[in-house]
Amino acid sequence: MKTKISSGIVLALLLTAASAVHAEKQDPEVARLSSRLQMLDANPDTSGAGAYERLQARQALDALAVAKSKARAMALQIAELRVETAELAARNEVARREIDRLDRTRSDLLVEASRQDAARARQEAERLRIQAQIQAEEAARLREQADQEAAARQQAETALDDVAGSQAAKLKAARQRQAELAKRQAELMGKSGKSEEESAKP
């Protein structure tokens, strides 16, 4: 048991030492470009963007790490371009996602605006319908009131005509009665005058 534990410790120490040696021997250009890719990986916005371009950049960095001195300049130039391409691809994808999000937001706003416009149009139509109904009811009430007033006026005029006719008939009858009384009075006075004259004769 102790032998297995000791072997594990030794193996871990050897791996740590190997990593340290590898870090010391790592090309500074490879480290610089690798750090740029790591920044893309660490950023939540770009961590999943431009995966294919990032793979190509890592392959170019691996080629740069083992490139011979004669091919190093070309390998470095390719690695630079691949890393820059990966960064641009990541930024473009982030921008595309933002544009898509803004488009969706705009569409949602347009739908909501259309819904609100439709609701306002329905409310306005209902308001106009109620207003027209109130105006129609008011017009009907005024017509009915005018008809009632006209009927009452006609009734009053008819009653006045009836009263006037009755009064005229009474007046005519009274005048006829007065004329008859005057005629009888004149007849009586004429008879009385004759009687006096006959009594006065010798």
Order of alpha helices (4+ residues) and beta strands (2+ residues): alpha-alpha-alpha-alpha
